[in-house]
Structures are given as C-alpha cells and as structure tokens.
Amino acid sequence: MSNHFHLLVEEPDETERTNLNRDTLLRRLGFLYDQVTVDTVANGEPVPANFCADRGLSCG
C-alpha cells in the first residue's frame, strides 16, 4: 500500500516526561496536526468523526 505512511515516535525518557505540561504537549501536537485540531483537543472537544476524511486520510 503506497497511499499511507507511518510515524515513528520515540517515547521520551523519564527525565524529559517529568517536564511535560499541558502547554508543551499541545505545542508538540501542533507539529503533527493543524491549528483547528489542536484547538479542538485543547478545548476538550472530541475530534469530529469526519476528521480523517476531510483531510484525505485513511484512519480506519
């Protein structure tokens, strides 16, 4: 299948994780997703069911 890709994410070691806070996590989320998605998550709203389809992604 050539119509998708995989993100390889390294889990930070324990010393880095202790410094993570909400703002840092949201900023990092912005490296992967658009601002609308980050704002949706920041506001505690569920990501819409059509999230993937609207972006031409296959998430299922």
QUILIN-V248944 format. One record per residue. N is the residue number from 0. OMEGA is omega in whole degrees, 0 to 359 (999 if undefined). NEAR is the number of other ideal C-beta (glycine too) atoms within 8 Angstrom. Layout:
# QUILIN-V248944
n: [N N]
omega: [OMEGA OMEGA]
near: [NEAR NEAR]
This chain:
# QUILIN-V248944
n: [0 1 2 3 4 5 6 7 8 9 10 11 12 13 14 15 16 17 18 19 20 21 22 23 24 25 26 27 28 29 30 31 32 33 34 35 36 37 38 39 40 41 42 43 44 45 46 47 48 49 50 51 52 53 54 55 56 57 58 59]
omega: [182 184 178 177 179 174 175 185 178 177 180 179 189 181 177 183 181 180 181 174 184 181 179 179 178 178 179 177 179 176 184 186 179 185 179 180 179 179 178 179 181 180 179 179 175 176 184 181 182 182 184 183 181 181 179 182 173 185 184 999]
near: [3 3 4 6 3 4 5 4 4 4 4 6 6 5 6 8 8 6 7 8 6 5 6 9 9 11 8 8 11 9 5 6 6 5 6 6 11 12 8 11 11 7 6 4 6 4 7 7 3 6 11 9 7 7 6 4 7 6 5 3]
